Structure formats: C-alpha cells, structure tokens
Amino acid sequence: MGKVFGTDGIRGKANTYPMTPEMALRVGKAVALYFQKKNSREKHRIVIGKDTRLSGYMLETALTSGIVSMGVDTFLVGPMPTPAISHLTKSMNCDAGIVISASHNPSEDNGIKIFDTQGFKLDEKAEAEIEAMVLSEELNSSASPHSIGKAYRIDDAKGRYIEFAKNSAGNIPLSGLKVVLDCANGAAYHIAPDVFSELGAETTVLNDKPDGYNINKDCGALHPEVIQEAVKKQKADIGIALDGDADRVIVCDEKGNIVDGDAIMAIFASDLLKKGKLASKTIVATVMSNIGLEKAMGKLGIKIIRAQVGDKYVIDELRKGNFELGGEQSGHIIFREYSSTGDGIVCALQVARIIKETGRPLSSLAAIMEKFPQILVNIEVKEKRPFEKMPAVKKAMEEAETELGKNGRILVRYSGTENKARVMVEAKDKKTVERIAEKIASEIRREVGK
C-alpha cells in the first residue's frame, strides 16, 4: 500500500487503489480510532454523506463497517452537498464528518474528504496521522461484541441544511427573481431547487436527475455555457451552476455573461464593507485570482491576502487572520459567518440577496471589477524539477516580470495532483499574455516536457 491522502483528501478511480472497499474499511477504522483518541466523550459518532456517483454505495457501506467495528456510531444522510456535511458535523455534535465525493471529477472517480468536529477540513498533520494508522497494524484490533457501534439513517438532514442555507441570507423573499439553476446531476439535485423555490424565486431547474453516471457530465460549474444559453432563452435574472458536490458555484448575469469567483468576491467584499462587516478590510484570494480583483479592491481600500490554490488553504488564512471573506476564482467562496468550507448554495443565495436588496442587475454589480486577459497553459512533464534550476525557464520568467511590471502578473507552478506544469499570465493586452505564456511554456517543454 502506498500514499493515501492527496491535496484534497483521498481521491482516485472507483474500485482502484486507494478508492477500494478494502481501503475504505481501513480508512473508516482509522478515522474512528483517531477521533476516539482526540475527543474524550462517552459516545463517539461520525456523519457520512455522499454525492450521486454509483460507487458511493460501495464506499459508504465499507466506511460504515470500519467505523462501527471500532465502537463508533454513524449517521448516514445520503446524497448531500459537501458543505452540508460540514454544517451537520457541527450541528449534530459529531466527532467528524465524511464526504464521499470527487467533486467536479467524472463519475468513474470518487474521493473521501474528512471534516473535524468544528466542520473544518483536516489539516495535513491530522491526515498524516490517519494515513499512518491506515497503513499500520494498529487497526487489527476492534471493539468487543457488546461495544460495536450503530448506523442510523437521518431522514431530516435535508431539511436541516435547507433551513440553515435560507437563514444565511436572512430568509429574504426572492419573489420576482427569475433563476436558472443547474444542479450538475450531483449532490444538490434535491436540495438547491427547494431552497430557491421556498424563498419564492421563479426557478428553472436543469440537470437534477442523477443516474449514478451523469454527475458533472456536460453540465454544472464545469459547463457554464448551459446556464448562459438557458438564461438568455428564459430571460432570467441570474444563472447558477453548481458542481457535483455543490461546494462551488459559477453564475452568469441576465445577459448571459459569466461572473466567476473573483467577481463574486468583489461584489461580496463591497457589500460587507458598506455594512461595516468586512473584518480588517481584508479578503483572502488565491495565487490564481485575477489581478483585476486586486485593482478593484485597492480602489475600495481593501487588502488581498493570496493563499495557495485550494479552499482549505484559503480557510487557513481566514482563520489565522480572523477574516470574514475568502475564495477562489473557480467558485469556492467562504463566508466565515456561515460556513467553514466553500458553499455553492449559500454563495448563490448571497448573490440573489444583493440583487434584491440593491435593485441592481447582476451585470451592473459585476462591473465593480474589470477582468484582465488571463491565460493558463498546462504542460505535461516527465519530472517536477524546480524552475529556478532550469536557466532558460528562469530567464523567461524574469524577462516576463520585468516587461509586465505592475500591469500584469505571471504564476508558474506544478500541479499538486497531476504531472503537469501550469503557466498563468495576466496583462492588459491579450496578445502580450499569449506571447509571454507561450515563451515560458516552450522553455518548460524543452527542459522537462513529455
């Protein structure tokens, strides 16, 4: 057995290491043992949710078997958004929460994400401890026959989360608002439509019929063209596209123009600032966020802290600085007042709330930020050699930084999950962006390309 955890929990092809029932059983036992040692309470319990992938049944059963074999109870809530599990972990006073999902990946993939008692994703130290248990002989012991845990099906979990989500937007009436909602045939298929319809929005729902295989398939946040077309056809006020586990969202305005995570953060930051609720006048973005966000926030006197790519790194910075708002260009947005992880439904509701409160169309709100032309080039590599150890690559990067100055930005990094180098360039001129990106990418291909 090799390494188990990656950059965002455990992930892989279903029924292939590490996403096998045998490994899920061991992970369940290890998670149960870890939290038994960590939390002193009479009875331990872990909530488990999943998205709509067929392999979720297999992994849910195996995880549950492992957990109860260690004397820990499980609360099974079925298909549920990742942020809902984070919320339920706290509200049901559980030791931990587990989500079986590969987020925006295709249906043949799956994954396991773990939340701690406060609903935060486990840090790398905790993951390393659990991984060591999974790979050790320590798991050979189990609870006595009289101490085996129980598995409970929680039927009202959906309603609990719906009420939480509506409350996050003050239960604002959305009557008169026309919404197109793409559920990505994922975990929110039976939840997001109810949230918006209960608040009175006129909602057109797309891709809410999962069959175990169609999650994220030509729909959802990965394919915003679906909502763009539907919004124009329906003459809607907003289009909302969730991903498979509904922890992120992409929206489009009434004209069918995409409003990504950066623009959403700019809208939220401005709203919070006006209400005196933007802690330290600071937001947390990532190294991938557009320089246009930085310039828009600068005009408002708002500081940006840039974290590594990944919502858990954004959350780390939010917690360290006690800041209120953070997120990623990809649509993971975190309001610390409401959530301890990205929440696509809560985010979409906040956008809808601001449209209703201001009486302004989304296109007008999104104009707060001018997005700089940005290009991302992915290069398959045979090894991840440090860029500074490759003179030609280093020189190309230095020349680019000198040319762009304060009117552009480059970011060159290796993927955390694939054998790829990523070259991102931003500037005011699209041709300059393309030329610089290709120059750096060609040097990387020459040095370490496949």
C-alpha positions as CSV (number, residue, x, y, z in Angstrom):
1,M,0.0,0.0,0.0
2,G,1.3,3.5,-0.9
3,K,0.3,7.0,-0.1
4,V,-3.4,7.5,0.7
5,F,-4.1,11.3,1.1
6,G,-3.6,13.8,-1.7
7,T,-4.0,17.6,-1.9
8,D,-7.8,17.4,-1.1
9,G,-8.5,14.2,0.9
10,I,-8.3,10.8,-0.7
11,R,-9.2,10.5,-4.4
12,G,-8.9,8.1,-7.3
13,K,-10.7,5.8,-9.7
14,A,-13.5,3.9,-8.1
15,N,-12.6,0.3,-7.3
16,T,-8.9,1.1,-7.9
17,Y,-6.4,1.8,-5.1
18,P,-6.9,3.8,-2.9
19,M,-10.7,4.0,-3.7
20,T,-11.5,0.4,-3.0
21,P,-13.9,-1.0,-0.4
22,E,-10.9,-2.7,1.4
23,M,-9.2,0.7,1.8
24,A,-12.4,2.5,2.7
25,L,-12.9,-0.1,5.5
26,R,-9.4,0.7,6.8
27,V,-10.0,4.5,6.5
28,G,-13.2,4.2,8.4
29,K,-11.4,2.3,11.2
30,A,-8.6,4.8,11.3
31,V,-10.8,7.8,11.3
32,A,-12.8,6.3,14.2
33,L,-9.7,5.5,16.2
34,Y,-8.2,8.9,15.5
35,F,-11.2,10.8,16.9
36,Q,-11.6,8.4,19.8
37,K,-8.1,9.3,20.9
38,K,-8.6,13.0,20.2
39,N,-12.0,13.6,21.8
40,S,-12.9,12.5,25.3
41,R,-16.6,11.8,25.3
42,E,-18.8,8.8,26.3
43,K,-20.2,8.1,22.9
44,H,-18.5,8.9,19.6
45,R,-20.3,9.5,16.3
46,I,-19.4,10.4,12.7
47,V,-21.8,11.7,10.0
48,I,-21.4,10.4,6.4
49,G,-22.7,11.9,3.3
50,K,-22.1,11.4,-0.4
51,D,-22.8,12.7,-3.9
52,T,-24.6,10.8,-6.6
53,R,-21.9,8.5,-8.0
54,L,-22.8,4.9,-8.3
55,S,-19.6,3.9,-6.4
56,G,-20.8,5.9,-3.4
57,Y,-22.9,2.9,-2.2
58,M,-19.9,0.7,-2.1
59,L,-17.7,3.1,-0.3
60,E,-20.4,4.3,2.2
61,T,-21.0,0.7,3.2
62,A,-17.3,-0.1,3.7
63,L,-16.6,3.1,5.6
64,T,-19.6,2.5,7.9
65,S,-18.4,-1.1,8.6
66,G,-15.0,0.2,9.5
67,I,-16.3,2.9,11.8
68,V,-18.9,0.8,13.7
69,S,-16.4,-2.0,14.1
70,M,-14.4,0.4,16.3
71,G,-17.4,1.2,18.5
72,V,-18.4,4.5,16.9
73,D,-21.9,5.3,15.7
74,T,-22.5,6.6,12.1
75,F,-25.2,9.0,11.0
76,L,-26.0,8.3,7.3
77,V,-27.6,11.2,5.4
78,G,-27.3,10.0,1.8
79,P,-26.7,12.4,-1.1
80,M,-25.8,15.7,0.5
81,P,-23.6,18.7,-0.5
82,T,-20.1,18.8,1.0
83,P,-20.8,22.0,2.9
84,A,-24.0,20.4,4.3
85,I,-21.8,17.7,5.9
86,S,-19.6,20.4,7.3
87,H,-22.6,22.1,8.8
88,L,-24.2,18.8,10.1
89,T,-21.0,17.7,11.8
90,K,-21.2,20.8,14.0
91,S,-25.0,21.0,14.5
92,M,-25.3,17.3,15.4
93,N,-22.3,17.4,17.7
94,C,-20.3,14.7,15.8
95,D,-16.6,13.9,16.2
96,A,-16.2,14.1,12.5
97,G,-17.9,14.3,9.1
98,I,-17.0,12.3,6.0
99,V,-18.0,13.2,2.4
100,I,-17.7,10.6,-0.3
101,S,-17.2,12.7,-3.4
102,A,-14.8,13.5,-6.2
103,S,-16.3,17.0,-6.5
104,H,-16.1,18.2,-10.2
105,N,-14.4,15.0,-11.5
106,P,-16.2,12.5,-13.8
107,S,-18.4,9.7,-12.4
108,E,-15.8,7.0,-12.5
109,D,-13.7,8.9,-9.9
110,N,-14.5,9.1,-6.2
111,G,-13.0,10.5,-3.1
112,I,-13.2,10.8,0.7
113,K,-13.0,14.2,2.5
114,I,-12.9,14.4,6.3
115,F,-14.1,17.3,8.5
116,D,-13.2,17.8,12.1
117,T,-15.6,18.5,15.0
118,Q,-15.8,22.2,14.0
119,G,-16.6,21.4,10.4
120,F,-13.1,22.3,9.0
121,K,-11.2,20.1,6.6
122,L,-8.5,18.2,8.3
123,D,-5.0,19.7,8.2
124,E,-2.0,17.9,6.8
125,K,-0.8,16.8,10.2
126,A,-4.1,15.1,11.0
127,E,-4.2,13.5,7.6
128,A,-0.7,12.2,8.1
129,E,-1.7,10.6,11.5
130,I,-4.7,8.9,10.0
131,E,-2.7,7.7,7.0
132,A,-0.1,6.2,9.3
133,M,-2.9,4.3,11.1
134,V,-4.4,3.1,7.7
135,L,-1.0,1.7,6.7
136,S,-0.2,0.2,10.1
137,E,-1.0,-2.9,12.1
138,E,-2.8,-0.8,14.8
139,L,-6.1,-1.4,13.0
140,N,-6.1,-5.1,13.7
141,S,-8.0,-4.6,17.0
142,S,-11.7,-3.8,17.1
143,A,-14.5,-3.2,19.6
144,S,-15.9,-6.0,21.7
145,P,-19.1,-7.6,20.5
146,H,-21.1,-5.6,23.1
147,S,-19.4,-2.3,22.1
148,I,-19.9,-2.3,18.3
149,G,-21.3,1.0,17.0
150,K,-24.7,1.5,15.3
151,A,-25.6,3.0,12.0
152,Y,-28.5,5.4,11.9
153,R,-30.3,6.8,8.8
154,I,-31.0,10.5,9.4
155,D,-34.1,11.4,7.4
156,D,-34.4,15.1,8.3
157,A,-30.8,16.0,7.3
158,K,-32.0,17.6,4.1
159,G,-34.5,19.9,5.9
160,R,-31.9,20.9,8.5
161,Y,-29.5,22.1,5.8
162,I,-32.2,23.9,3.8
163,E,-33.2,25.9,6.8
164,F,-29.5,26.8,7.5
165,A,-29.0,27.9,3.9
166,K,-32.1,30.1,3.9
167,N,-31.2,31.6,7.2
168,S,-27.7,32.6,5.9
169,A,-29.5,35.0,3.5
170,G,-31.9,36.2,6.2
171,N,-34.7,34.3,4.5
172,I,-35.0,37.2,2.1
173,P,-38.0,36.8,-0.2
174,L,-36.9,36.2,-3.8
175,S,-40.3,36.7,-5.4
176,G,-39.9,38.4,-8.8
177,L,-36.4,36.9,-9.3
178,K,-36.1,34.6,-12.3
179,V,-33.4,31.9,-11.7
180,V,-31.9,29.2,-13.8
181,L,-30.3,26.5,-11.6
182,D,-28.0,23.8,-12.9
183,C,-27.6,21.1,-10.3
184,A,-24.9,19.1,-12.2
185,N,-26.8,15.9,-11.5
186,G,-24.9,16.0,-8.3
187,A,-25.4,16.1,-4.5
188,A,-27.6,19.2,-4.5
189,Y,-30.2,17.9,-7.0
190,H,-32.9,17.5,-4.4
191,I,-31.9,20.4,-2.2
192,A,-31.0,23.6,-4.2
193,P,-34.3,23.7,-6.1
194,D,-36.2,23.6,-2.8
195,V,-34.1,26.4,-1.3
196,F,-34.8,28.8,-4.1
197,S,-38.5,27.9,-4.6
198,E,-39.2,28.1,-0.9
199,L,-37.9,31.7,-0.9
200,G,-40.2,32.5,-3.8
201,A,-37.9,32.6,-6.8
202,E,-39.2,31.6,-10.2
203,T,-36.8,28.7,-10.8
204,T,-36.0,26.8,-13.9
205,V,-34.1,23.7,-12.8
206,L,-31.6,21.8,-15.0
207,N,-29.7,18.6,-14.6
208,D,-31.5,17.4,-11.4
209,K,-31.9,13.7,-12.5
210,P,-28.8,11.8,-11.4
211,D,-28.4,8.2,-12.6
212,G,-25.1,7.4,-10.9
213,Y,-23.1,8.1,-14.1
214,N,-24.1,11.6,-15.3
215,I,-22.7,13.7,-12.5
216,N,-20.8,16.7,-14.0
217,K,-21.4,15.3,-17.5
218,D,-21.7,18.3,-19.8
219,C,-23.4,20.3,-17.1
220,G,-22.8,22.2,-13.9
221,A,-19.9,24.6,-13.0
222,L,-17.6,22.9,-15.5
223,H,-20.0,23.7,-18.3
224,P,-21.4,27.2,-17.6
225,E,-22.5,27.5,-21.3
226,V,-25.6,25.5,-20.3
227,I,-26.8,28.2,-17.9
228,Q,-25.7,31.0,-20.3
229,E,-27.9,29.7,-23.0
230,A,-30.8,29.0,-20.7
231,V,-30.7,32.4,-19.0
232,K,-30.9,34.2,-22.4
233,K,-33.7,31.9,-23.5
234,Q,-35.7,32.3,-20.3
235,K,-34.9,36.0,-19.9
236,A,-33.8,35.1,-16.4
237,D,-32.1,37.5,-13.9
238,I,-29.3,35.0,-12.9
239,G,-27.9,31.6,-13.8
240,I,-26.5,29.4,-11.1
241,A,-24.2,26.4,-11.9
242,L,-23.1,24.1,-9.0
243,D,-20.5,21.4,-9.2
244,G,-21.0,17.8,-8.3
245,D,-20.7,18.2,-4.5
246,A,-22.1,21.8,-4.5
247,D,-19.1,23.3,-2.7
248,R,-18.6,25.8,-5.5
249,V,-20.7,27.8,-7.9
250,I,-20.3,29.8,-11.2
251,V,-23.0,32.3,-12.0
252,C,-24.0,34.3,-15.1
253,D,-25.7,37.6,-15.3
254,E,-29.0,38.5,-17.1
255,K,-27.1,39.0,-20.3
256,G,-25.5,35.5,-20.2
257,N,-22.1,36.8,-19.2
258,I,-20.1,34.6,-16.8
259,V,-19.5,36.0,-13.3
260,D,-16.7,33.9,-11.8
261,G,-15.5,33.5,-8.2
262,D,-13.2,36.6,-8.4
263,A,-16.1,38.9,-9.5
264,I,-18.4,37.3,-6.9
265,M,-15.8,38.0,-4.1
266,A,-15.6,41.6,-5.3
267,I,-19.4,42.0,-5.1
268,F,-19.4,40.5,-1.6
269,A,-16.5,42.5,-0.3
270,S,-18.1,45.7,-1.4
271,D,-21.4,44.7,0.2
272,L,-19.7,43.8,3.5
273,L,-17.6,46.9,3.5
274,K,-20.7,49.2,3.2
275,K,-22.2,47.4,6.1
276,G,-19.1,47.6,8.3
277,K,-18.8,43.8,8.4
278,L,-15.6,43.3,6.4
279,A,-13.1,42.3,9.1
280,S,-9.8,44.2,8.9
281,K,-10.9,45.4,5.4
282,T,-9.2,42.3,4.1
283,I,-10.2,39.3,1.9
284,V,-8.4,36.1,1.1
285,A,-8.0,35.0,-2.5
286,T,-5.5,32.6,-4.1
287,V,-2.5,33.0,-6.4
288,M,-4.8,32.2,-9.3
289,S,-7.2,35.1,-8.7
290,N,-7.2,37.8,-11.4
291,I,-5.1,40.9,-11.0
292,G,-8.3,42.8,-11.8
293,L,-9.7,41.7,-8.4
294,E,-6.6,43.2,-6.7
295,K,-7.0,46.5,-8.5
296,A,-10.8,46.7,-7.8
297,M,-10.3,46.0,-4.1
298,G,-7.4,48.5,-4.0
299,K,-9.8,51.3,-5.1
300,L,-12.0,50.5,-2.1
301,G,-9.1,50.3,0.3
302,I,-9.5,46.6,0.7
303,K,-6.3,44.4,1.1
304,I,-6.0,41.0,-0.5
305,I,-4.0,38.1,1.0
306,R,-3.2,35.4,-1.5
307,A,-3.2,31.8,-0.4
308,Q,-2.2,28.6,-2.2
309,V,-4.7,27.1,-4.6
310,G,-7.3,25.0,-2.7
311,D,-10.1,26.2,-0.5
312,K,-8.6,24.6,2.6
313,Y,-5.6,27.0,2.3
314,V,-8.0,29.9,1.9
315,I,-9.7,28.8,5.1
316,D,-6.4,28.5,6.9
317,E,-5.7,32.2,6.1
318,L,-9.2,33.2,7.1
319,R,-8.8,31.5,10.5
320,K,-5.3,32.9,11.0
321,G,-6.3,36.5,10.4
322,N,-9.9,36.2,11.7
323,F,-11.1,37.5,8.3
324,E,-14.6,37.2,7.0
325,L,-14.5,36.5,3.3
326,G,-12.3,34.4,1.0
327,G,-12.5,32.3,-2.1
328,E,-11.2,31.1,-5.4
329,Q,-11.7,32.1,-9.0
330,S,-13.2,28.6,-9.6
331,G,-16.2,29.5,-7.3
332,H,-15.2,28.2,-3.9
333,I,-16.4,31.1,-1.7
334,I,-16.3,31.0,2.1
335,F,-18.3,33.3,4.4
336,R,-16.8,32.6,7.8
337,E,-20.0,33.8,9.5
338,Y,-21.9,30.9,8.0
339,S,-19.6,28.2,6.7
340,S,-16.3,26.6,7.4
341,T,-15.9,25.4,3.8
342,G,-16.9,26.6,0.3
343,D,-20.7,26.5,-0.1
344,G,-22.2,26.9,-3.6
345,I,-25.8,27.3,-2.4
346,V,-25.0,29.8,0.3
347,C,-22.9,31.8,-2.1
348,A,-25.6,31.8,-4.8
349,L,-28.2,32.9,-2.2
350,Q,-26.0,35.8,-1.2
351,V,-25.7,37.0,-4.8
352,A,-29.5,36.8,-5.1
353,R,-29.9,38.7,-1.8
354,I,-27.7,41.6,-3.1
355,I,-29.6,41.7,-6.4
356,K,-32.9,42.0,-4.4
357,E,-31.6,44.5,-1.8
358,T,-29.9,46.8,-4.3
359,G,-32.4,46.5,-7.1
360,R,-29.5,46.4,-9.5
361,P,-29.0,43.7,-12.2
362,L,-26.1,41.3,-11.8
363,S,-24.3,42.8,-14.8
364,S,-24.2,46.2,-13.0
365,L,-22.9,44.6,-9.8
366,A,-20.2,42.6,-11.6
367,A,-18.9,45.8,-13.3
368,I,-17.1,46.6,-10.0
369,M,-14.2,44.5,-11.4
370,E,-12.5,44.7,-14.7
371,K,-11.0,41.3,-15.5
372,F,-7.6,41.3,-17.1
373,P,-7.0,38.9,-20.0
374,Q,-5.6,35.8,-18.5
375,I,-4.3,32.6,-20.0
376,L,-3.4,29.3,-18.4
377,V,-1.2,26.8,-20.2
378,N,-0.8,23.2,-19.0
379,I,2.3,21.3,-19.9
380,E,2.6,17.6,-19.3
381,V,6.0,16.9,-17.7
382,K,8.2,13.9,-17.0
383,E,9.6,15.3,-13.8
384,K,8.9,18.2,-11.4
385,R,12.3,19.8,-11.5
386,P,12.5,23.2,-9.7
387,F,12.0,26.1,-12.2
388,E,15.0,28.0,-10.7
389,K,17.2,25.0,-11.6
390,M,16.4,25.5,-15.3
391,P,18.3,28.6,-16.5
392,A,16.2,29.1,-19.7
393,V,12.9,28.9,-17.8
394,K,14.2,31.1,-15.1
395,K,15.3,33.7,-17.6
396,A,12.0,33.7,-19.5
397,M,10.1,34.2,-16.2
398,E,12.4,37.1,-15.1
399,E,12.0,38.8,-18.5
400,A,8.3,38.5,-18.3
401,E,8.1,40.0,-14.8
402,T,10.3,42.9,-16.0
403,E,8.1,43.5,-19.1
404,L,4.8,43.4,-17.2
405,G,5.8,45.4,-14.1
406,K,2.7,46.4,-12.1
407,N,0.4,46.0,-15.1
408,G,0.5,42.2,-15.2
409,R,1.4,39.0,-13.4
410,I,2.8,35.6,-14.0
411,L,2.5,32.4,-12.0
412,V,4.4,29.2,-12.8
413,R,3.8,26.2,-10.7
414,Y,3.4,22.4,-10.7
415,S,0.0,20.7,-10.2
416,G,-0.4,19.1,-6.9
417,T,-2.4,16.2,-8.4
418,E,-1.0,15.7,-11.9
419,N,2.3,15.6,-13.7
420,K,1.7,19.0,-15.2
421,A,3.3,22.4,-15.1
422,R,0.9,25.3,-15.1
423,V,1.8,28.7,-16.6
424,M,-0.6,31.6,-15.9
425,V,-0.1,35.0,-17.3
426,E,-2.2,38.2,-16.9
427,A,-1.9,41.6,-18.6
428,K,-4.0,44.3,-20.1
429,D,-3.2,43.2,-23.6
430,K,-4.4,39.7,-24.8
431,K,-1.6,39.3,-27.4
432,T,1.1,40.1,-24.8
433,V,-0.5,37.5,-22.5
434,E,-0.4,34.8,-25.2
435,R,3.2,35.6,-26.3
436,I,4.6,35.6,-22.8
437,A,2.8,32.4,-21.8
438,E,3.9,30.5,-24.9
439,K,7.5,31.7,-24.4
440,I,7.7,30.3,-20.8
441,A,5.7,27.2,-21.7
442,S,8.0,26.3,-24.6
443,E,11.1,26.6,-22.4
444,I,9.5,24.2,-19.9
445,R,8.6,21.8,-22.6
446,R,12.2,21.9,-23.8
447,E,13.5,21.1,-20.3
448,V,11.1,18.6,-18.8
449,G,8.2,18.1,-21.2
450,K,7.0,14.7,-22.1
